[in-house]
Amino acid sequence: MAQEIERKFLLAGDGWRGLAVGVEYRQGYLCAAKERSVRVRIAGDRGYLTVKGATVGASRSEYEYEIPLTDARAMLEDLCPQPQIEKKRYAIAYQGFVWEVDEFFGLNQGLIVAEIELEHENQTFTRPDWIGEEVTGDARYYNAALCAHPYSSWQQPAVADKSTNS
C-alpha cells in the first residue's frame, strides 16, 4: 500500500516567492467523502487519477496513476462537479526536503498553503522562515473540502491580533 505522510501549513510571509517556477494545476473530484477521495488532476501537461483513503493524524493511503491528458480533461469537464481547484504549485527545496507551496485561484483566491511530505509522522525538519501556523488537522484546508466550501465563502476575521497568539 502506498502511504502519504504530509503536514500542511499557512504561510508567514512572501519569502518563498521567486524560489521556484510554479506549475498550473486544475483538479476535481469524482468522490470526496471523509473516508476516501478520487481525484482527477491536470498538472502542467500531464493527467493523473488519484485515490486517497481517510486521514489519520498526518497519514493516509494514496494511489496515483498517470492517465492520458485528453482523458483527464474530459473527466474534469464531464464528470467532476464545480467548483474545481485552480492553483499554481511551487516545489521549493529547503534543507533536504521539498516544500510544495500552493497558491490558489478562482473561488479559493487568497489562500496559500505549504505542504511537506515526510517518511514518518515524527520525522524532524526545519521550517523556513516563511512557514507559519500548522493546519494539518484542519479538514477545511483539504483540496476536496475547498471544492465544497471554497475559501472565499469562509468567514474572515476583521483584524488578526497577533499579540494574543501563542
C-alpha atoms as one frame of an Amber mdcrd trajectory, in Angstrom:
protein
   0.000   0.000   0.000   1.227   3.491  -0.845   1.317   5.836   2.137   1.290
   9.631   2.134   2.551  11.402   5.255   2.046  15.108   4.817   1.943  18.170
   7.053   0.276  21.374   5.937   0.999  24.987   6.939  -0.160  28.511   6.269
   2.492  30.960   5.169   4.035  33.694   7.286   5.327  35.882   4.501   6.382
  36.129   0.870   9.941  34.847   1.371   9.094  31.819  -0.789   8.313  33.884
  -3.874  10.983  33.668  -6.535  12.435  30.410  -5.171  10.742  28.204  -7.802
   8.735  28.355 -11.013   5.105  27.419 -10.499   3.161  24.751 -12.387  -0.540
  25.272 -13.100  -2.907  22.689 -11.644  -6.579  22.017 -12.176  -8.329  19.289
 -10.255 -11.762  17.958  -9.469 -13.239  15.098  -7.505 -15.203  12.067  -8.648
 -15.690  11.188  -4.959 -14.995  13.433  -1.977 -16.111  11.540   1.132 -14.376
  11.719   4.511 -13.347   8.062   4.184 -11.973   8.333   0.634 -11.487  10.631
  -2.311 -10.952  10.069  -6.018  -9.309  12.999  -7.739  -8.672  13.903 -11.372
  -5.804  16.326 -11.862  -4.017  18.122 -14.638  -0.563  19.286 -13.588   1.122
  21.226 -16.361   0.657  18.988 -19.404   0.044  15.681 -17.576  -3.103  13.998
 -16.306  -3.469  11.949 -13.105  -6.063   9.885 -11.292  -5.510   9.662  -7.527
  -7.315   7.595  -4.891  -6.805   8.565  -1.236  -8.025   6.969   1.983  -9.120
   8.598   5.235  -6.567  10.775   7.006  -5.338   9.504  10.379  -3.012  12.029
  12.004  -0.854  13.194   9.088  -1.051   9.880   7.173  -3.338   8.283   4.611
  -3.175   5.735   1.854  -2.625   7.146  -1.612  -2.539   5.607  -5.083  -1.741
   7.823  -8.064  -1.697   6.916 -11.756  -0.794   8.958 -14.791  -3.614   8.984
 -17.349  -3.850  10.481 -20.839  -4.233  14.265 -20.737  -7.300  14.059 -23.002
  -8.969  11.673 -20.532  -8.183  13.981 -17.601  -9.648  16.966 -19.452 -12.796
  15.021 -20.363 -13.303  13.797 -16.767 -12.852  17.311 -15.380 -15.347  18.696
 -17.899 -17.938  15.902 -17.859 -17.701  14.064 -14.516 -16.270  16.322 -11.811
 -18.631  18.826 -10.213 -17.890  22.534  -9.959 -16.233  24.411  -8.463 -12.865
  22.811  -9.074  -9.439  23.595  -7.713  -7.303  26.049  -9.672  -3.838  26.637
  -8.286  -0.196  27.100  -9.049   2.235  24.793  -7.234   5.812  25.752  -6.435
   8.264  22.991  -5.388  10.906  24.559  -3.143  13.926  22.613  -1.874  14.920
  23.507   1.692  17.377  21.636   3.933  16.859  18.198   2.416  13.080  18.456
   1.922  10.779  19.741  -0.763   8.094  22.190   0.326   5.143  22.403  -2.057
   3.535  25.842  -1.921   0.040  26.022  -3.420  -1.259  29.442  -4.439  -4.990
  29.112  -5.112  -7.102  30.974  -7.648 -10.775  31.121  -8.599 -13.088  30.764
  -5.591 -10.077  29.973  -3.388  -8.171  33.142  -4.389  -6.122  34.497  -1.492
  -5.357  31.126   0.081  -1.730  29.980   0.039  -0.608  26.837   1.864   2.619
  24.847   2.056   2.958  21.089   2.437   5.881  18.878   3.305   5.908  15.111
   2.744   7.695  13.013   5.348   8.895   9.423   5.681   7.234   9.039   9.105
   4.938  11.231  11.209   7.562  12.074  13.844  10.294  12.983  11.347  12.007
  16.245  12.250  12.541  19.070   9.788  13.471  22.734   9.862  10.806  25.222
   8.854  11.784  28.025   6.508  11.069  31.464   7.991   8.124  31.890   5.595
   6.245  28.924   7.130   3.540  29.883   9.627   0.761  28.133  11.521   0.309
  24.396  11.067  -3.139  23.376   9.761  -2.511  19.648   9.194  -5.525  18.567
  11.258  -7.908  21.203   9.877 -10.034  19.490   7.209 -11.086  22.873   5.734
  -7.687  23.038   4.033  -8.038  19.710   2.182  -8.430  20.328  -1.542 -11.615
  18.219  -1.633 -13.091  20.412   1.120 -12.082  23.575  -0.766 -14.247  22.401
  -3.684 -17.309  22.050  -1.440 -16.576  25.096   0.754 -14.245  27.484  -1.101
 -12.007  29.835   0.827 -13.987  32.835  -0.474 -17.033  31.580   1.460 -15.239
  31.388   4.828 -15.989  33.992   7.472 -12.803  36.073   7.506 -11.759  37.768
  10.774 -11.827  41.581  10.558  -8.362  42.049  12.080  -5.950  39.452  13.463
  -4.483  40.475  16.821  -1.001  38.924  16.825  -0.365  39.962  20.432  -2.720
  37.223  21.711  -1.282  34.405  19.581   0.989  31.972  21.358
